[in-house]
Amino acid sequence: MTTNKTNDRNQYSARYYKTLNQEINETLKVINSNPTDPAGYKHAAKLYSIQGQQHTALFILDKGMNAISSPLDQLILRPQKDIIHARLERRIDFLTQCPYEIVNNIIVQLDNQNPRAKYICIEVSRAWRQKILSLHYLWKDLSFDDGTLTTQNYPLQVLPHVDNLVERLNISGTFHIGIELLKNYTFSSLKTLELNFLLGIENQSQTARLLQLYLNPLAPTLTVLKLRIPQATSISLYRILTWFPKLTSLNLHVDTLNDLGFSINGVVPATISNLTRLDIRTAAFVPLVIMRPLLQRAHNLRKLGLQCFRYDVDALSLIGGNCPKLEEIRVQAKIESREYFAFHKKQQEIRIPDQYIASSSSNNLTGQVIPEGALRTVELVGVETTIPLAFRLEKSSDTLCAMVLRMSERSNDAPPVHWQSLSIYTMHALRYLHICDGSASFYQHLPAILRRCLALEALYLQNITPVLGFPCRLDDGVWDALAPVVVQLSKLTTLTLENMDICSPAFERFFDMIQQESQHIETSSPENSGIQNLQLLSCWGLGLSPLQNVAKIKTLQNLTIVCHPLTALEDFYVVRLLQFIRTGLPRLQYLDLRYVEVTDAVAKAILASWNKNLKLLTLGHGCLFFRRKEALRVILKKNPKIYKLINM
C-alpha cells in the first residue's frame, strides 16, 4: 500500500511540478511570444537571481526596459533591478576584500584549467581587474583564433592594457583577422610569434606586403617566428631573415619560396649566422641554388628540418660539411611535384616516435664532454649514401638516440662501401633505428651496423611500394646473418616488419632463433627483457608456420598483426593463432588484430582460447568491412568478463 502511495506521489510530482530550468525555459518562451509584457521579464530575472546568475538577470531586465516603451511598465521592473544590484554589490564586496594571495591563487588555478578564465575574472570587480592585470606571467603567453576574436570581446577589451607584456603570441584562423590583430596592437615585448593560416589572400604579393607591413614593428624583439600558410602563399625567406636581425629560430610552411633573384645576386642576410633552428616546408620544389648559400653560412645552426626538395636530390650531400654544430637533422625529400600531392592527397611521412625524441633532448651525459656538432636525432628521406654523415657520426657515439633512413631509388645500385660509415663507430645511445626501402647492398651490411648498436631498443624494417607493387624480399643469407645479431641485442624490445615478404625458410629460421632465445630469457632473465613488442604490418606470406613461430616468442607482451589487402588471413589461421597464443604466450597483454577478418568462427575461438593475461584485444576493420559487428557482439557478450576487454 505504501509503495502504491509513493508511486502515485511521484507521478503527481512529475505531472504538476517543474524544475527551475523548465520554469525558466517556459518564461523565456512567454517573453518571445509577448515581448512588451513586463511580467515575463520580472519573473525570468527572479529565477536567474535565485540561481545566483545576477549578471544574466540584469541582462534580462535591461532587455525588457529596452523592449517596453511605457514608463509605467518600466517602473514594474525597476524594484527587481535594485534588488539584484544589492545582491551583486554584497557579493563583489566579499570578493574585493579577499587577500591578494587568495585572488592570485584562484586566478592561477583557473588559468591552468582554462586560459580564457582570466578574462572573465577581470569582470568581477575593479579591484580584481587591477590585481589580475598586474600579474605579468598571466599575459606572457596568449593564443587567439577566429572564435576568440569574433564572438568574445573579453580579450580585445583587455589587450590594450597588456599587449606590452606579451612575450609569446599564437594566432590561428583567417588571415585578415590575424593581420588586424597585429595591426591594432603594439606587442613591444614579443619574442615568439606563431601564425597559422590555412590561406593567405588571392594576391600573393599583397599577402607578402601585409606581412612585411605588420611584422616589421616586431623586429627589435622577435627571436622566434613560426609562419604556417601552406596554400596560395609565396614568401621570401631572404626577406624574412632581413626583417628580423635577432631571429634565432625560423619555421616556414608555405606554398613557394620566392628567393631566386636574391640567391643569384649572392646576397645572403647576416641573420642566417644567428639561427639555431631552421625548418622549411613547401608545396613547390625549392631550387638548390636558394638553399646552398644559406647553409654555407649557417654556422650556429643546431636543428635543421627541410621538406622542400625533389626526391632525386641528395640533400645529405647538400648539407655536407656545412652547419658544423648540427644536433638534429630532418630532411624529408618529396616524391613528386605539387600536382602529385593534389591527386594522392598525402605523402606518407616517416617520423621518429615522440618518446625517442624526448629521450634525445634529455639524454643524461653527466661528466662527459659533448663534442660540438654531436648528433642526437637523424631523419633522412632520399638517402643515396651515408658517406657525408661519417664525420658527424664520429662525434655522436654517446649522443645519437634515434635514426630514420629512407633510401632513394638511386641507392639500388650503390656498393656496400656507401653504408660503411654506419658501422665504423659504436653507437652507445642509439635506441631507435628505422630503415625504409633499403637496397640489397644495405641489407647485406645491416648485420654489421646492428653490431654497433648496443643500446638499440626498437628496430623497424619497412618497404613502401606502389599499390600493385611487390613487397621487399630479403635474401635468405640476410635473414640468416640478422638472426644471431638480433638475438645478441640485449636491450631490443620492439621489432616491426612492414610490407616485407616473410615467406621463406630463412625467415622461419630467423623467428625460430628469436623464440629459442625467448625461452632462455623466460627462465633466466627478468620480465623486461627480450622481444616484448612485435608488429607484422601488411607482410606477405603470413601462414600457419610463421604464426606458430610468432606464438612461441614467450617474452611477447604486445602483438600486432595487420594483413596485406591481397593476402588476407583465412579464419582457420586466425583460430589456430588464438589457440597458439593461449598456450605459447604467457606474458601477452595486448593483441591487435585490427585488420584481420573476424568471422563467427573467430569470435567463438576468442572465447574458447582466451589468454587470461590479456588486458585488451583490438578488433576493428574486419568487423566493420564485413558488416558483422553486431552479430559478433552477440557472440562475444556471452562472456561479459571477456567482452569488456575487447575494443571493436
C-alpha positions in Angstrom: 0.0 0.0 0.0 2.8 2.3 0.9 4.6 1.6 -2.4 1.4 2.5 -4.3 1.1 5.8 -2.5 4.8 6.6 -3.2 4.3 5.8 -6.9 1.2 8.0 -7.0 3.0 10.8 -5.3 5.9 10.5 -7.8 3.5 10.5 -10.8 1.7 13.6 -9.3 5.0 15.4 -8.9 6.2 14.6 -12.4 2.8 15.9 -13.7 2.4 19.1 -11.7 5.9 20.1 -10.6 8.6 21.6 -12.8 12.3 22.1 -12.3 13.8 25.5 -12.2 15.2 25.1 -15.7 11.9 24.1 -17.1 10.3 27.2 -15.5 13.0 29.4 -17.0 12.5 27.9 -20.5 8.8 28.4 -20.3 9.2 32.0 -19.1 11.6 32.8 -22.0 9.0 31.4 -24.4 6.4 33.7 -22.9 8.8 36.7 -23.4 9.3 35.8 -27.0 5.6 35.5 -27.7 4.8 38.8 -25.9 8.0 41.0 -25.7 6.1 44.0 -24.3 4.8 42.3 -21.2 6.9 43.3 -18.1 5.7 40.3 -16.1 7.7 37.8 -18.1 11.0 39.8 -17.7 10.4 40.2 -14.0 9.7 36.5 -13.4 12.7 35.4 -15.5 15.0 37.8 -13.7 13.8 36.4 -10.3 14.5 32.8 -11.5 18.0 33.7 -12.7 18.7 35.6 -9.5 17.7 32.6 -7.4 20.3 30.5 -9.2 23.0 33.1 -8.4 23.2 34.3 -12.0 22.9 38.0 -11.2 24.5 39.3 -14.4 22.1 37.2 -16.5 19.2 38.5 -14.5 20.3 42.1 -15.1 20.7 41.4 -18.8 17.1 40.1 -19.0 15.8 43.2 -17.1 17.8 45.6 -19.4 16.4 43.8 -22.4 12.9 44.3 -21.0 13.5 48.0 -20.3 14.5 48.5 -24.0 11.6 46.5 -25.3 8.9 48.2 -23.2 8.0 51.8 -24.2 5.5 52.5 -21.4 7.2 54.3 -18.4 4.6 52.8 -16.1 5.6 49.3 -17.2 9.2 50.1 -16.9 8.6 51.1 -13.2 7.5 47.5 -12.6 11.0 46.2 -13.5 13.0 48.8 -11.5 12.5 47.4 -8.0 13.6 43.9 -9.1 16.7 45.5 -10.7 17.5 47.3 -7.5 17.3 44.1 -5.5 19.7 42.3 -7.9 22.1 45.2 -7.8 22.1 45.0 -4.0 22.8 41.2 -4.1 25.6 41.8 -6.7 27.3 44.5 -4.6 27.3 42.3 -1.5 29.0 39.5 -3.5 31.5 41.9 -5.0 32.3 43.4 -1.6 33.1 40.0 -0.3 35.4 39.2 -3.3 37.2 42.6 -3.2 38.1 42.0 0.4 39.9 38.8 -0.4 43.6 38.9 0.4 45.9 39.3 -2.6 47.3 35.8 -2.2 43.9 34.2 -2.3 43.0 36.1 -5.5 46.3 35.2 -7.0 45.8 31.5 -6.2 42.3 31.5 -7.6 43.4 33.0 -10.9 46.4 30.7 -11.3 44.2 27.6 -10.7 41.5 28.8 -13.2 44.1 29.8 -15.8 45.7 26.3 -15.6 42.4 24.7 -16.4 41.1 27.3 -18.9 43.3 30.1 -20.3 40.1 32.2 -21.0 39.1 32.2 -17.4 41.3 35.2 -16.6 39.2 37.4 -19.0 36.0 36.5 -17.1 37.6 37.1 -13.7 38.5 40.7 -14.7 34.8 41.5 -14.8 34.3 40.6 -11.2 35.3 44.0 -9.8 37.6 46.9 -10.3 40.0 45.7 -7.6 40.2 42.2 -9.2 40.8 43.9 -12.5 43.8 45.8 -11.2 45.2 42.7 -9.4 44.9 40.5 -12.5 46.4 43.0 -14.9 49.4 43.3 -12.6 50.1 39.5 -12.8 52.7 39.7 -15.6 53.1 36.0 -16.0 49.4 35.6 -16.9 49.9 37.6 -20.1 53.2 36.3 -21.3 51.7 33.6 -23.5 48.4 34.4 -25.4 46.6 32.5 -28.1 43.8 33.8 -30.4 41.7 32.2 -33.1 38.7 33.3 -35.1 36.2 32.3 -32.4 38.0 34.2 -29.8 38.3 37.4 -31.8 34.9 37.5 -33.4 32.5 36.1 -30.7 34.2 37.0 -27.4 35.1 40.6 -26.7 36.9 40.0 -23.4 40.3 39.5 -25.0 40.0 42.6 -27.1 39.0 44.7 -24.2 41.9 43.6 -22.1 44.6 43.5 -24.8 45.3 47.3 -24.9 46.3 47.1 -21.2 48.6 44.0 -21.5 49.9 44.0 -25.1 53.3 45.3 -23.9 53.6 42.2 -21.6 53.0 39.5 -24.2 56.2 37.5 -25.0 54.6 34.6 -26.9 51.7 35.1 -29.3 49.8 32.4 -31.3 47.3 33.5 -33.9 45.4 31.0 -36.0 42.4 31.0 -38.3 41.7 33.6 -41.0 44.5 35.7 -42.5 42.6 39.0 -42.4 41.5 38.7 -38.7 45.0 37.7 -37.6 46.6 40.6 -39.5 44.1 43.1 -38.0 45.3 41.9 -34.5 48.9 42.7 -35.4 47.8 46.0 -36.9 45.8 47.3 -34.0 48.0 46.4 -31.0 51.6 47.1 -30.1 53.5 44.0 -28.9 56.6 45.7 -27.8 58.0 42.8 -25.8 57.1 40.0 -28.2 59.8 37.3 -28.6 57.9 34.4 -30.1 55.2 34.7 -32.9 53.2 31.8 -34.4 50.9 32.5 -37.3 48.7 29.6 -38.5 46.6 30.5 -41.5 45.2 27.9 -44.0 45.1 30.5 -46.7 46.6 33.9 -47.4 44.8 36.1 -49.9 44.4 35.6 -53.6 47.1 38.2 -54.5 50.3 36.6 -53.2 52.3 39.8 -53.5 49.6 41.5 -51.3 50.0 38.8 -48.7 53.7 39.3 -48.6 53.3 43.1 -48.4 50.9 42.9 -45.5 53.1 40.5 -43.6 56.1 42.9 -44.1 54.0 45.9 -43.0 52.7 44.5 -39.8 55.6 42.2 -38.8 58.3 44.9 -39.2 57.4 46.7 -36.0 58.2 43.4 -34.1 61.7 43.3 -35.4 63.5 44.8 -32.4 62.5 41.9 -30.0 61.3 38.9 -32.1 63.6 35.9 -31.9 61.3 33.0 -32.8 58.9 33.0 -35.9 56.6 30.2 -37.0 54.7 31.0 -40.1 52.3 28.5 -41.5 50.3 29.5 -44.6 50.5 26.3 -46.6 48.3 27.4 -49.5 48.4 30.2 -52.0 51.4 32.0 -50.5 54.7 33.0 -51.9 57.2 34.1 -49.3 60.8 35.3 -49.5 63.0 33.5 -47.0 65.8 36.1 -47.6 63.4 39.0 -46.8 62.2 37.4 -43.6 65.8 37.0 -42.5 66.5 40.6 -43.3 63.4 41.9 -41.5 64.3 40.2 -38.2 68.0 40.7 -37.3 67.6 39.0 -33.8 65.9 35.9 -35.2 67.3 32.6 -33.8 64.5 30.2 -34.8 62.5 30.2 -38.0 59.8 27.7 -39.1 58.2 28.3 -42.5 55.4 26.2 -44.0 54.3 27.9 -47.2 53.5 27.1 -50.8 56.5 28.6 -52.5 59.8 30.3 -51.7 60.3 33.3 -53.9 64.0 33.9 -53.5 65.6 33.0 -56.8 66.6 36.6 -57.5 68.3 37.0 -54.2 70.3 33.8 -54.5 71.5 34.7 -58.0 72.7 38.1 -56.8 74.7 36.4 -54.0 73.0 38.4 -51.2 72.8 36.4 -48.0 71.3 38.1 -44.9 73.6 38.2 -41.9 70.8 36.8 -39.7 71.4 33.3 -41.0 74.5 33.1 -38.9 72.4 33.7 -35.7 69.9 30.9 -36.4 70.0 27.9 -34.2 66.9 26.3 -35.7 65.6 26.3 -39.3 62.5 24.4 -40.6 61.2 24.8 -44.1 58.3 23.0 -45.7 56.9 23.9 -49.1 54.5 22.5 -51.7 56.6 23.5 -54.6 60.2 22.3 -55.0 62.9 24.7 -53.8 65.9 25.0 -56.2 69.2 24.1 -54.6 70.6 27.5 -55.6 68.4 29.1 -53.0 69.4 26.9 -50.0 73.1 26.2 -50.7 74.3 29.8 -49.9 72.2 29.9 -46.7 73.5 26.5 -45.4 77.1 27.5 -46.1 76.7 30.5 -43.7 74.6 28.8 -41.0 77.5 28.3 -38.6 75.4 28.2 -35.4 72.5 26.0 -36.7 71.7 23.1 -34.4 68.3 21.9 -35.7 67.6 21.6 -39.4 64.3 20.5 -41.0 63.8 20.6 -44.7 60.8 19.2 -46.7 61.2 21.1 -49.9 63.4 19.1 -52.3 62.7 16.7 -55.1 63.2 13.0 -54.2 66.2 12.7 -56.5 68.1 15.5 -54.7 70.8 14.2 -52.4 70.1 16.6 -49.6 72.7 15.0 -47.3 75.4 15.8 -49.8 74.0 19.4 -50.0 74.4 19.8 -46.2 77.9 18.2 -46.5 80.3 19.8 -44.1 78.2 22.9 -43.6 76.4 23.7 -40.3 79.1 22.2 -38.1 77.0 22.5 -34.9 74.0 20.4 -36.1 72.4 18.2 -33.5 69.2 17.3 -35.2 68.8 16.7 -39.0 65.4 16.1 -40.6 65.3 16.1 -44.4 62.1 14.8 -46.0 62.5 14.8 -49.7 59.4 14.9 -51.8 58.4 12.0 -54.1 56.7 14.0 -56.8 55.5 17.5 -57.7 52.6 19.6 -56.2 50.3 18.0 -58.8 51.1 14.6 -57.5 50.1 15.6 -54.0 46.9 17.1 -55.2 45.9 13.7 -56.6 47.3 11.5 -53.9 46.3 13.7 -51.1 49.1 12.9 -48.7 52.6 11.5 -48.8 53.4 9.1 -46.0 55.7 10.8 -43.5 58.3 8.8 -41.7 59.0 10.3 -38.2 60.8 9.3 -35.1 58.3 8.4 -32.3 57.9 11.1 -29.7 59.3 9.1 -26.8 62.7 8.8 -28.6 62.8 12.5 -29.5 62.1 13.3 -25.8 64.9 11.0 -24.7 67.4 12.6 -27.1 66.8 16.1 -25.7 67.1 14.9 -22.1 70.0 12.5 -22.7 72.0 12.3 -19.5 75.7 12.7 -20.2 76.8 13.9 -16.8 80.6 14.2 -16.6 81.1 13.8 -20.3 82.3 16.4 -22.7 79.9 16.5 -25.6 81.7 17.3 -28.9 80.4 20.3 -30.8 78.1 19.0 -33.6 77.3 15.7 -32.0 74.0 14.4 -33.5 71.0 13.5 -31.4 68.4 12.6 -34.0 68.5 12.0 -37.8 65.6 11.7 -40.2 66.6 11.4 -43.8 64.3 10.6 -46.8 66.0 10.2 -50.1 69.4 8.8 -49.0 71.9 7.7 -51.7 74.8 7.2 -49.4 75.7 7.9 -45.8 79.3 8.8 -46.5 78.6 12.6 -45.8 77.5 11.6 -42.3 80.8 9.9 -41.4 82.5 12.9 -39.7 79.3 13.7 -37.7 78.8 10.1 -36.6 82.3 10.1 -35.3 81.3 12.7 -32.7 77.9 11.1 -32.0 78.7 7.8 -30.3 77.3 8.9 -27.0 74.5 11.2 -28.2 72.7 9.8 -31.2 69.4 8.4 -29.9 67.2 7.8 -33.0 67.8 7.4 -36.7 65.4 7.1 -39.6 66.7 6.4 -43.1 64.6 6.0 -46.3 66.7 5.2 -49.3 66.3 6.8 -52.7 65.9 4.8 -55.9 69.4 5.8 -56.8 70.8 3.7 -53.9 69.6 0.5 -55.5 73.0 0.1 -57.3 75.1 1.6 -54.5 78.0 -0.6 -53.4 78.3 -1.7 -49.7 81.0 1.0 -49.2 78.3 3.6 -49.3 76.9 2.3 -45.9 80.2 1.5 -44.1 80.1 4.8 -42.2 77.2 3.4 -40.2 79.3 0.5 -38.9 82.6 2.2 -38.2 81.6 3.7 -34.8 79.8 2.1 -31.9 76.6 3.9 -31.1 76.2 3.7 -27.3 73.0 5.7 -27.1 71.1 4.7 -30.3 67.7 3.4 -29.1 65.6 3.6 -32.3 66.5 2.6 -35.9 64.0 2.8 -38.8 65.1 1.6 -42.2 62.8 2.1 -45.2 63.3 0.9 -48.8 66.7 -0.4 -48.1 68.7 -1.6 -51.1 70.2 -5.1 -51.3 73.7 -3.8 -50.6 72.4 -2.0 -47.5 70.6 -5.1 -46.0 73.8 -7.1 -46.6 75.6 -4.6 -44.5 72.8 -4.3 -41.9 74.1 -7.0 -39.5 77.5 -5.2 -39.3 75.5 -2.0 -38.5 73.4 -3.6 -35.8 76.5 -5.0 -34.0 77.5 -1.4 -33.3 74.1 -0.5 -31.8 74.5 -1.9 -28.3 71.6 0.2 -26.8 69.1 -0.5 -29.5 65.5 -0.9 -28.2 63.4 -0.7 -31.4 64.1 -1.9 -34.9 61.7 -1.0 -37.8 62.2 -2.5 -41.3 59.8 -1.1 -43.8 59.2 -1.2 -47.5 57.0 1.4 -49.3 55.9 0.2 -52.7 53.2 1.2 -55.2 49.7 -0.2 -54.6 50.2 -3.0 -57.1 53.9 -3.5 -56.4 55.6 -6.4 -54.6 57.0 -6.4 -51.1 60.7 -6.4 -50.2 62.1 -9.9 -50.2 65.4 -10.2 -48.4 67.9 -12.8 -49.5 68.0 -15.9 -47.3 71.6 -15.0 -46.4 70.4 -11.7 -44.9 67.9 -13.3 -42.6 70.5 -15.9 -41.6 73.0 -13.2 -40.8 70.5 -11.0 -39.0 69.2 -13.7 -36.6 72.3 -14.1 -34.4 72.9 -10.3 -34.3 69.3 -9.5 -33.3 69.4 -12.1 -30.6 72.6 -10.6 -29.1 70.9 -7.1 -28.8 70.1 -7.5 -25.1 68.0 -4.3 -24.9 66.0 -4.8 -28.1 62.3 -5.0 -27.1 60.4 -3.9 -30.2 60.6 -5.4 -33.7 58.4 -4.1 -36.6 58.3 -5.5 -40.1 56.1 -3.7 -42.7 55.4 -4.8 -46.2 58.1 -7.5 -46.1 57.9 -10.9 -47.8 58.4 -13.4 -44.9 57.6 -16.5 -46.9 60.9 -18.2 -46.8 62.7 -20.9 -44.8 65.4 -18.4 -43.8 62.7 -16.1 -42.2 61.3 -19.1 -40.3 64.9 -19.8 -39.0 65.1 -16.1 -38.0 62.0 -16.4 -35.9 62.9 -19.8 -34.6 66.2 -18.4 -33.2 64.3 -15.5 -31.6 61.8 -17.8 -29.9 64.6 -20.1 -28.7 66.2 -17.1 -27.1 62.9 -16.0 -25.6 62.6 -19.4 -23.9 66.0 -18.9 -22.4 65.1 -15.4 -21.2 61.8 -16.6 -19.7 63.6 -18.9 -17.3 66.8 -16.9 -16.6 66.1 -13.2 -17.1 63.7 -10.5 -15.8 60.3 -9.7 -17.4 61.5 -6.5 -19.1 64.0 -8.3 -21.5 63.7 -10.0 -24.9 61.3 -9.1 -27.7 58.2 -7.7 -26.0 56.5 -5.8 -28.9 56.1 -7.5 -32.3 54.3 -5.8 -35.3 53.8 -7.6 -38.6 52.2 -5.0 -40.8 51.0 -5.9 -44.3 53.6 -8.7 -44.6 53.3 -11.2 -47.4 53.4 -14.9 -46.6 51.7 -15.0 -43.2 50.7 -18.6 -42.9 50.4 -21.3 -40.3 54.1 -21.9 -39.8 55.1 -18.2 -39.3 52.2 -17.6 -36.9 53.1 -20.7 -35.0 56.7 -19.4 -34.6 55.3 -16.0 -33.5 53.2 -17.6 -30.8 56.3 -19.3 -29.3 58.1 -16.0 -28.5 57.3 -16.3 -24.8 58.6 -12.8 -23.9 55.9 -11.1 -26.1 53.6 -8.6 -24.3 52.2 -6.8 -27.4 51.4 -8.4 -30.7 50.0 -6.6 -33.8 49.1 -8.3 -37.0 47.9 -6.3 -40.0 47.0 -8.3 -43.1 48.0 -7.3 -46.5 44.9 -6.5 -48.7 45.9 -9.1 -51.3 46.9 -11.8 -48.8 44.2 -11.8 -46.1 44.4 -14.5 -43.4 41.8 -17.2 -43.5 39.7 -17.6 -40.4 41.3 -21.1 -39.9 44.7 -19.4 -39.4 43.3 -16.9 -37.0 41.6 -19.6 -34.9 44.9 -21.5 -34.8 46.8 -18.4 -33.9 44.5 -17.8 -30.9 45.0 -21.3 -29.8 48.8 -21.0 -30.1 48.6 -17.7 -28.1 46.8 -19.3 -25.2 49.5 -21.9 -24.6 52.6 -20.2 -26.0 52.5 -16.5 -24.8 52.1 -16.4 -21.1 53.1 -12.7 -20.9 50.9 -11.4 -23.7 48.7 -8.4 -22.5 47.7 -6.6 -25.8 46.7 -8.2 -29.0 45.8 -6.1 -32.1 44.0 -7.8 -35.0 42.5 -4.6 -36.3 42.7 -5.5 -40.0 42.1 -9.2 -39.7 38.8 -10.6 -41.0 36.8 -11.6 -37.9 34.1 -14.3 -38.6 31.8 -16.2 -36.3 34.3 -18.9 -36.0 37.0 -16.4 -34.9 34.6 -14.8 -32.4 33.9 -18.3 -30.9 37.6 -19.0 -30.8 38.3 -15.8 -28.9 36.0 -17.0 -26.1 37.3 -20.6 -26.2 41.0 -19.7 -26.4 41.2 -16.5 -24.3 44.5 -15.8 -22.7 43.9 -15.0 -19.1 46.6 -12.3 -19.0 45.2 -10.3 -21.9 44.2 -6.8 -20.9 43.0 -5.6 -24.4 42.1 -7.3 -27.7 41.5 -4.8 -30.5 39.2 -5.8 -33.4 38.0 -3.3 -36.0 38.3 -3.0 -39.7 37.5 -6.6 -40.4 34.2 -6.5 -38.4 33.1 -3.2 -39.9 34.0 -4.0 -43.5 32.1 -7.3 -43.5 29.2 -5.8 -41.6 29.5 -8.4 -38.9 30.0 -6.1 -35.9 26.6 -6.5 -34.2 26.5 -10.3 -34.9 29.9 -10.7 -33.4 29.0 -8.6 -30.3 26.1 -11.1 -29.7 28.6 -13.9 -29.6 31.2 -12.2 -27.5 28.7 -10.9 -25.0 28.1 -14.5 -23.9 31.2 -13.9 -21.7 30.8 -10.4 -20.2 34.2 -10.5 -18.5 36.0 -11.1 -21.8 33.7 -8.7 -23.8 34.7 -5.7 -21.6 38.3 -6.3 -22.6 37.6 -6.2 -26.3 37.9 -2.9 -28.3 35.9 -3.1 -31.6 
